[in-house]
């Protein structure tokens, strides 16, 4: 299994836009990607401008299917201009 943690901060006043875009993405991933085991966006309880996406994929093929999906391309377009910082992606191997 492969895991990703994506950190991001929205531009000032764009929290609702970011949350709306990622609610759409979460639904698209869960509906269309059987190789995705977890796709969850979380917001910090102490910093309202700090978000993470927690992603877990069955294998490298599942991750590539995610990256090459039509909904991932739409998501990239929808989020242009929303980020003050990020997205920053860190990759992990599941243990």
C-alpha distances in whole Angstrom, upper triangle without the diagonal:
4,7,10,14,17,20,23,27,29,32,35,36,33,31,32,31,27,27,28,26,23,24,24,21,19,21,21,17,17,19,18,15,13,10,10,9,11,14,16,19,21,24,26,28,30,30,30,29,26,23,19,16,13,10,7,6,5,5,8,10,9,10,13,14,14,16,18,19,23,22,20,23,25,23,24,28,28,27,29,31,30,28,30,27,24,22,20,16,14,11,9,6,5,8
4,7,10,13,17,20,24,26,29,32,33,30,28,29,28,25,24,26,24,20,22,23,19,18,20,19,16,16,19,18,14,14,11,10,10,11,12,15,17,19,22,23,26,28,27,28,26,23,20,16,14,11,8,6,5,7,6,7,10,9,8,11,13,12,13,16,18,21,20,18,21,23,21,21,25,25,24,26,28,27,25,27,24,20,18,16,13,11,7,6,5,6,9
4,7,10,13,17,20,23,26,29,30,27,25,26,25,22,21,23,21,18,20,21,17,16,19,18,15,16,19,18,15,15,12,10,10,9,10,12,14,15,18,20,23,24,24,24,23,19,16,13,10,8,6,4,6,9,9,10,13,11,9,13,14,13,14,17,18,21,19,17,20,22,19,19,23,23,22,24,26,24,22,24,21,18,15,14,10,8,6,5,6,6,10
4,6,10,13,17,19,22,25,26,23,22,23,22,19,19,21,19,15,18,19,15,14,18,17,14,16,19,18,15,17,14,11,12,10,9,11,12,13,16,17,21,22,21,21,20,16,14,10,8,6,5,6,9,12,12,12,14,12,10,13,14,12,12,16,17,20,18,15,18,20,17,16,20,20,18,20,22,20,18,20,17,14,12,10,7,6,5,6,9,10,13
4,7,10,14,16,20,22,23,21,19,21,20,17,17,19,18,14,17,18,15,14,18,18,16,17,20,20,18,19,17,14,14,11,10,10,10,11,13,14,17,18,17,18,16,13,10,7,6,5,6,9,12,15,16,15,18,16,13,16,18,15,15,18,19,21,19,16,19,20,17,17,20,20,17,19,21,18,16,17,15,12,10,8,6,5,7,8,11,12,15
4,7,10,13,16,19,20,18,16,18,17,14,14,17,15,12,15,17,14,14,17,17,15,17,20,20,18,20,18,15,16,13,11,10,9,10,12,13,17,18,16,16,14,11,8,5,5,7,8,11,14,18,18,17,19,17,14,16,18,14,14,18,18,20,17,14,17,18,14,14,17,17,14,16,17,15,12,14,11,8,6,5,4,6,9,11,15,16,19
4,7,10,14,16,18,16,14,17,16,13,14,17,15,13,16,18,16,16,19,20,18,20,23,23,22,24,22,19,19,16,13,12,10,10,10,11,15,15,13,13,11,7,6,5,7,9,12,15,18,21,21,21,23,21,18,20,21,18,17,21,21,22,20,17,19,19,16,15,18,17,14,15,16,13,10,11,8,6,6,5,7,8,12,14,17,19,21
4,7,10,12,14,12,11,14,13,10,12,15,13,12,15,17,15,16,19,20,19,21,24,24,23,25,24,21,21,18,15,13,10,11,10,11,15,15,12,11,8,6,5,6,8,12,14,18,20,24,24,23,25,23,20,21,22,19,18,21,21,22,19,17,18,18,14,13,16,15,11,12,12,10,7,8,6,4,5,6,9,12,15,17,21,22,25
4,7,9,11,9,8,12,12,9,11,14,14,13,16,18,17,18,21,22,21,23,26,26,26,28,27,24,24,21,18,16,12,12,10,11,14,13,10,9,5,5,6,9,11,15,17,21,24,27,28,27,29,26,23,25,26,22,21,24,24,24,21,19,20,20,16,15,17,15,12,13,11,8,6,6,5,6,8,10,13,15,19,21,25,26,28
4,6,8,6,6,9,9,7,10,12,12,12,15,17,16,17,20,21,21,23,26,26,26,29,28,25,26,22,19,17,13,13,11,13,15,15,12,10,6,8,8,11,13,17,19,23,25,29,30,29,30,27,24,26,26,23,22,24,24,23,20,18,19,18,15,14,15,13,10,11,9,5,4,5,7,8,9,12,15,18,21,24,27,28,31
4,6,5,8,11,10,9,12,14,14,15,18,19,19,21,23,24,24,27,29,29,29,32,32,28,29,26,22,21,17,17,15,16,18,18,14,12,9,11,12,15,17,21,23,27,29,32,33,32,33,31,27,28,29,25,24,26,26,25,23,21,21,20,17,16,16,14,11,11,8,6,5,4,8,10,12,15,18,21,24,27,31,32,35
4,6,7,10,11,11,13,15,16,17,19,21,21,23,25,26,27,29,31,32,32,35,34,31,32,28,25,22,19,18,15,16,18,17,13,11,8,12,14,17,19,23,25,29,32,35,36,35,36,34,31,32,32,29,27,30,29,28,26,24,24,22,20,19,19,17,14,14,11,9,9,8,11,14,15,18,21,24,27,30,33,34,37
4,6,8,9,10,12,13,14,16,17,19,20,22,24,25,26,28,29,31,31,34,34,31,31,28,24,22,18,18,15,16,18,17,14,11,10,13,14,18,20,23,26,29,32,36,36,36,37,34,31,32,32,29,28,30,29,28,25,24,24,22,19,19,19,16,14,15,12,9,11,11,14,16,17,20,23,26,29,31,35,35,38
4,6,5,6,9,10,11,12,14,16,17,18,20,21,22,24,26,27,28,31,31,27,28,25,21,19,16,16,14,16,17,18,15,11,9,12,12,15,17,21,23,26,29,32,33,32,33,30,28,29,29,25,24,26,25,24,21,20,20,18,15,16,15,12,10,11,9,6,8,9,12,14,14,18,20,23,26,29,32,33,36
4,5,5,6,9,10,11,12,14,15,16,18,20,21,22,24,26,26,29,29,25,26,22,19,16,13,12,10,12,14,15,12,8,7,10,10,13,14,18,20,24,27,30,31,31,32,29,26,28,28,24,24,26,25,24,21,20,21,19,16,16,17,13,11,13,12,8,9,11,13,14,14,17,19,22,25,27,30,30,33
4,5,5,6,9,10,10,12,14,15,17,18,20,21,23,24,25,28,29,25,26,22,19,16,13,13,12,14,16,17,15,11,11,13,12,15,16,19,21,25,27,31,32,32,32,29,27,29,28,24,24,26,24,23,20,19,20,18,15,17,16,13,12,14,13,10,12,14,16,17,16,20,22,24,27,29,32,32,35
4,5,5,6,9,10,11,12,14,16,17,18,20,21,23,24,27,27,24,25,22,18,17,14,15,14,17,19,20,17,14,12,14,13,15,16,19,21,24,26,30,31,30,30,27,25,26,26,22,22,23,22,20,17,17,17,15,12,13,13,9,8,11,10,8,10,13,15,15,15,19,20,23,26,28,31,31,35
4,5,5,6,9,10,10,12,14,15,16,18,20,21,21,24,25,21,22,19,15,14,10,12,11,14,17,18,15,12,10,11,10,12,12,15,17,21,23,26,27,27,27,25,22,23,23,19,19,21,20,19,16,15,16,14,10,11,12,9,7,10,10,7,8,11,12,12,12,15,17,20,22,24,27,28,31
4,6,5,6,9,10,10,12,14,15,16,18,20,20,23,24,20,21,17,14,12,8,10,9,13,15,17,15,12,11,12,9,11,11,14,16,20,22,26,27,27,27,24,22,24,23,20,20,22,20,20,16,16,17,15,12,14,15,11,10,14,14,10,12,14,15,15,14,17,18,21,23,24,27,27,30
4,5,5,6,9,10,11,13,14,16,17,18,20,23,24,21,21,18,15,13,11,13,13,16,18,21,18,15,14,15,13,14,14,17,18,21,23,26,28,28,28,24,23,24,23,19,20,22,19,18,14,15,16,13,11,13,14,10,10,14,14,11,14,17,18,17,16,19,20,23,25,27,29,29,32
4,6,5,6,9,10,11,12,14,16,16,18,21,21,19,20,17,14,13,11,13,14,18,20,22,20,17,15,16,13,14,12,16,16,20,21,24,25,25,25,22,20,21,20,16,16,18,16,15,11,11,12,10,7,10,10,7,7,11,12,10,12,15,16,15,14,17,18,21,22,25,27,27,31
4,5,5,6,8,9,10,12,14,15,15,18,19,16,17,14,10,9,7,10,12,15,18,20,18,16,14,14,11,11,9,12,13,16,18,21,23,22,22,19,18,19,18,14,15,17,15,15,11,11,13,11,8,10,12,9,9,13,14,11,13,16,16,14,12,15,16,18,20,21,24,24,27
4,5,5,6,9,10,11,12,14,15,18,19,16,17,14,10,9,8,11,12,16,18,21,19,17,16,16,13,13,11,13,14,17,19,22,24,24,24,20,19,21,20,16,17,19,17,16,12,13,15,13,10,14,15,12,12,16,17,14,16,19,19,18,16,19,19,21,22,24,26,25,28
4,6,5,6,9,10,11,12,14,17,18,16,17,15,12,12,11,14,16,20,22,25,23,20,19,19,16,16,13,15,15,18,19,22,23,24,23,19,19,20,18,15,16,17,14,13,9,11,13,10,8,12,13,10,11,15,17,15,17,20,21,19,17,20,20,22,23,25,27,26,30
4,5,5,6,8,10,10,11,15,15,13,14,12,9,10,10,13,15,19,22,24,22,20,19,18,15,14,11,13,12,15,15,19,20,20,19,16,15,16,14,11,12,14,11,11,7,8,10,9,6,10,12,10,11,14,17,15,16,19,19,17,15,17,16,19,19,21,23,23,27
4,5,5,6,8,10,10,13,14,11,12,9,6,7,8,11,14,18,20,23,22,20,19,18,14,13,10,11,10,13,14,17,19,19,19,16,15,17,15,12,14,16,13,14,10,10,14,13,10,13,15,13,14,17,19,17,18,21,21,18,16,18,17,19,19,20,22,21,24
4,6,5,6,8,10,12,14,12,13,11,9,10,11,14,17,21,23,26,25,22,22,21,18,16,13,14,13,15,16,18,20,21,20,17,17,18,16,13,15,17,13,13,10,12,15,13,12,15,17,15,16,19,22,19,21,24,24,22,19,22,20,22,22,23,24,24,27
4,6,5,6,8,11,13,11,13,12,10,12,13,17,19,23,26,28,27,25,24,23,19,18,14,15,14,15,15,17,19,19,18,14,14,15,13,10,13,13,10,10,7,9,12,10,10,13,15,13,15,18,21,19,21,24,24,21,19,21,20,22,21,23,24,23,27
4,5,5,5,9,10,7,10,9,7,10,12,16,19,22,25,27,26,24,23,22,18,16,12,12,10,11,11,13,15,16,15,11,11,13,10,8,11,12,9,10,8,8,12,12,11,13,16,15,16,19,22,20,21,24,23,20,18,19,17,19,18,19,20,20,23
4,6,6,8,9,7,8,8,7,10,12,16,19,22,25,28,27,25,25,23,19,17,14,13,11,12,12,13,16,17,16,12,13,15,13,11,14,15,12,14,11,12,16,15,14,17,19,18,19,22,25,23,23,27,26,23,20,22,20,21,20,20,21,20,23
4,6,8,11,10,11,12,11,13,16,19,22,26,28,31,30,28,27,26,22,20,17,17,15,15,14,15,18,19,17,14,15,16,13,12,15,15,12,13,11,13,16,15,15,18,20,19,20,23,26,24,25,29,28,26,23,25,23,24,23,24,24,23,26
4,6,9,9,12,13,12,15,17,21,24,27,30,33,31,30,29,27,23,21,18,17,14,15,13,14,16,16,14,11,13,13,10,9,12,12,9,10,9,11,14,14,14,17,19,18,20,23,26,24,25,29,28,25,22,24,22,23,22,23,23,22,26
4,5,5,9,10,10,14,16,20,23,26,29,32,31,29,28,26,22,20,16,15,12,11,9,10,12,13,11,8,9,11,8,7,11,11,9,11,10,11,14,15,15,17,19,19,20,23,26,25,25,29,27,24,21,22,19,20,19,19,19,19,22
4,5,7,10,11,15,18,21,25,28,30,33,33,31,31,28,24,22,18,16,13,11,9,9,11,13,11,8,11,12,10,10,14,14,12,15,14,15,18,19,18,21,23,23,24,27,30,28,28,32,30,27,24,24,22,22,20,20,19,18,21
4,6,9,11,15,18,21,24,27,30,32,32,31,30,27,23,20,17,15,11,9,6,5,7,9,8,5,8,10,8,9,12,13,12,15,15,14,18,19,18,20,23,23,23,26,29,28,27,30,28,25,22,22,19,19,16,16,15,14,18
4,6,7,11,14,17,21,23,26,29,28,27,26,23,20,17,13,11,8,6,5,6,9,11,10,7,8,11,9,8,11,13,12,15,14,13,17,18,16,18,21,21,21,24,26,25,24,27,25,22,19,19,16,17,15,15,14,13,17
4,7,10,14,16,20,22,24,27,27,26,26,23,20,16,13,10,8,5,5,7,10,13,13,10,10,14,13,12,15,17,16,19,17,16,20,21,19,21,24,23,23,26,28,26,26,28,26,23,21,21,18,17,15,14,14,12,15
4,6,10,12,16,18,21,24,23,23,22,20,16,13,10,7,5,5,7,10,12,14,15,12,12,15,14,12,15,17,16,19,16,15,19,20,17,19,22,21,20,24,26,23,23,25,23,20,18,18,16,15,14,14,14,12,15
4,7,10,14,16,19,22,21,20,19,17,13,10,7,6,5,7,9,12,14,15,16,13,12,15,14,11,13,16,15,16,14,12,16,16,14,16,19,18,17,20,22,20,19,22,20,18,15,16,14,14,14,14,16,15,18
4,6,10,13,15,18,18,17,16,14,10,8,6,5,7,9,12,15,18,19,20,16,15,18,18,14,16,19,18,19,16,15,18,18,15,17,19,18,16,20,21,18,18,20,19,17,15,16,14,15,15,16,18,16,19
4,7,10,13,16,15,13,13,11,7,6,4,6,9,12,15,18,20,21,22,19,17,20,19,16,17,20,19,19,16,15,18,17,14,15,18,16,14,17,18,15,15,17,16,14,12,14,13,15,16,17,19,19,22
4,7,9,12,11,10,11,9,6,5,6,8,11,14,18,21,23,24,25,22,20,23,23,19,20,23,22,23,20,18,21,21,17,18,21,18,16,19,20,16,15,17,16,15,14,15,15,16,17,18,20,20,22
4,6,9,8,7,8,6,5,7,9,11,15,18,21,25,26,27,28,25,23,26,26,22,23,26,25,26,22,21,23,22,18,19,22,19,17,19,19,15,14,15,15,14,14,15,16,17,19,20,23,23,25
4,5,5,6,7,6,6,8,11,13,17,20,23,27,28,29,31,28,25,28,29,25,26,29,28,29,26,24,26,25,22,22,25,22,19,22,21,17,16,16,15,15,15,16,17,18,20,21,24,23,25
4,6,7,10,9,10,12,15,16,20,22,26,29,31,32,34,31,29,32,32,28,29,32,31,32,28,27,29,29,25,26,28,25,22,25,24,20,19,19,18,19,19,20,21,21,24,24,27,26,27
4,6,9,9,11,13,17,18,22,25,28,32,33,34,36,33,31,33,34,30,31,34,33,34,31,29,31,30,27,27,29,26,23,25,24,21,19,18,17,19,19,20,21,22,24,25,28,27,29
4,5,6,9,12,15,17,21,24,28,31,32,32,34,32,29,32,32,29,29,32,31,32,29,27,28,28,24,24,26,23,20,22,20,17,15,14,14,15,16,17,19,20,23,24,28,28,29
4,6,8,11,15,17,21,24,27,31,32,32,34,31,29,31,31,28,28,31,30,30,26,25,27,25,22,22,23,21,18,20,18,15,14,13,14,15,16,17,20,21,24,25,29,28,31
4,7,10,13,16,20,23,26,30,31,31,32,30,27,29,29,26,25,28,28,28,25,23,24,23,19,19,21,18,15,17,15,12,10,10,10,12,13,14,17,19,22,24,27,28,30
4,7,11,13,17,20,23,27,28,28,29,27,24,26,27,24,23,27,26,27,24,21,23,23,19,19,21,19,16,17,16,13,11,11,10,10,11,12,14,16,19,20,24,24,26
4,7,10,13,17,20,23,25,24,26,23,21,23,24,20,20,23,23,23,20,18,20,20,16,16,19,17,14,16,16,12,11,12,10,10,10,11,12,14,17,18,21,21,24
4,6,10,13,16,20,21,21,23,20,18,20,21,17,18,21,21,22,19,17,19,19,16,16,19,17,14,17,17,14,13,14,12,10,9,9,10,11,13,14,18,18,20
4,6,10,13,17,18,18,19,17,14,17,17,14,15,18,17,19,16,14,17,17,13,14,17,16,14,17,18,15,14,16,14,11,9,10,9,10,12,13,16,16,19
4,7,10,14,15,16,18,15,13,16,17,14,15,18,18,20,17,15,19,19,16,17,20,19,17,20,22,19,17,19,17,14,12,12,10,10,11,11,13,13,16
4,7,10,12,13,14,11,9,13,13,11,12,16,15,18,15,13,17,18,15,16,20,19,18,20,22,20,19,21,19,16,13,13,10,10,10,10,12,11,15
4,7,9,11,12,9,9,12,13,11,13,16,16,19,17,15,19,20,18,19,22,22,21,24,26,24,23,25,23,19,17,16,13,12,10,9,10,8,12
4,5,7,9,6,6,10,10,9,11,14,14,17,16,15,18,20,18,19,23,23,22,24,27,26,24,27,25,21,19,18,14,14,11,11,10,9,13
4,7,8,6,8,11,11,11,14,16,16,19,19,17,21,23,21,22,26,26,26,28,31,29,28,31,28,25,22,21,18,17,14,12,11,10,13
4,5,5,7,9,10,11,13,15,16,19,19,17,20,23,22,22,26,26,26,28,31,29,28,31,28,25,22,21,17,16,12,12,10,10,13
4,5,5,6,9,10,11,12,14,18,18,16,18,21,20,20,24,25,24,26,29,28,27,29,27,23,20,19,16,15,11,12,11,12,15
4,5,5,6,9,10,10,12,16,17,15,17,20,20,20,23,25,24,26,29,29,28,31,28,25,22,21,18,18,15,15,14,15,18
4,5,5,6,9,10,10,14,14,13,16,18,17,18,21,22,22,24,28,27,26,29,27,23,20,20,17,17,14,15,14,14,18
4,5,5,6,9,10,14,13,11,14,17,15,16,19,20,20,21,25,24,23,26,23,20,17,16,13,13,11,12,12,14,17
4,5,5,6,8,12,13,11,13,16,15,15,18,20,20,21,25,24,24,26,24,21,18,18,15,16,13,15,15,17,20
4,6,5,6,10,11,10,12,14,14,15,18,19,20,21,25,24,24,28,26,22,19,20,17,18,16,18,18,19,22
4,5,5,9,8,7,10,12,11,12,15,16,16,18,22,21,21,24,23,19,16,17,14,16,14,16,17,18,21
4,6,9,9,6,8,11,10,10,13,15,15,16,20,20,19,22,21,17,14,15,13,15,14,16,18,19,23
4,7,9,7,7,11,12,11,14,16,17,18,21,22,22,25,24,20,18,19,17,19,17,20,21,22,26
4,5,5,7,9,10,11,13,14,16,17,21,21,22,25,24,21,18,20,18,20,19,21,22,23,27
4,5,5,6,9,10,11,12,14,16,20,20,21,25,24,21,19,21,20,22,22,24,26,26,30
4,5,5,6,9,10,10,12,14,18,17,19,23,22,19,17,19,18,21,21,23,25,25,29
4,5,5,6,9,10,11,13,16,16,16,20,19,16,14,16,15,18,18,20,22,23,27
4,5,5,6,9,10,11,15,15,16,20,20,17,15,17,17,20,20,23,25,26,30
4,5,5,6,9,10,14,14,16,20,20,18,16,19,18,22,22,25,27,28,32
4,5,5,6,9,12,11,13,17,17,14,12,15,15,19,20,22,25,26,29
4,6,5,6,10,10,11,15,15,12,11,14,14,17,19,22,24,26,29
4,6,6,9,10,12,16,16,15,13,17,17,21,22,26,28,30,33
4,6,9,8,11,15,16,15,13,17,18,22,23,26,29,30,33
4,6,5,7,11,12,11,10,14,15,19,21,24,27,28,31
4,6,7,10,12,11,11,14,16,20,22,25,28,30,34
4,6,8,10,11,11,15,17,21,24,27,30,32,35
4,7,9,9,10,14,16,20,23,26,29,30,33
4,5,6,7,10,14,17,20,23,27,28,31
4,7,9,11,15,18,21,24,28,30,32
4,6,8,12,14,18,21,25,26,29
3,5,8,11,15,18,22,23,26
4,6,10,13,16,20,21,25
4,7,10,13,17,19,22
4,7,10,13,16,19
4,7,10,13,16
4,7,10,13
4,6,9
4,6
4
